[in-house]
Amino acid sequence: MNKILTAGLVGGLVAFILGFLVWGLALSSFMESNIGSASGVMKDEADFLWIPMILGHISWGIFFAYIFGQWANISTFATGASAGATLGFLIAFTYDMINLGSTNLMNITGTIVNIIAMTIVSALVGGVVGLVLGRGTK
């Protein structure tokens, strides 16, 4: 299998697991208490759709793997983590600031915490992607 695809799938799996641990468990109550005035935004557990969640996380891993493998020649955990943190911060900051300015999905506290969490998780996902891309190279 193509190294970029392998790294992307592994990165997607790591993103999925970390997403569950960070947003599904650790920050769940915090995020619920910092939701904006929009109502009915979060899906109930019975209505939760796993396929889009899985596809989104796989896409996240492949996105990092493509950039790291095709353009940036990243092949270590450290460089992957650094690039992942940078990309994660920029993506989260862009998305969350636009949402904060145009919707009632989350308040400023939730927005800031979400950006920080996304940066940390993206660093770990990027690190794993970099590590997988560098496997077998000297």
Secondary structure as UniProt FT lines:
FT   HELIX           3..19
FT   HELIX           20..26
FT   HELIX           28..33
FT   HELIX           45..47
FT   HELIX           50..66
FT   HELIX           67..72
FT   HELIX           77..102
FT   HELIX           108..134
FT   TURN            135..136
//
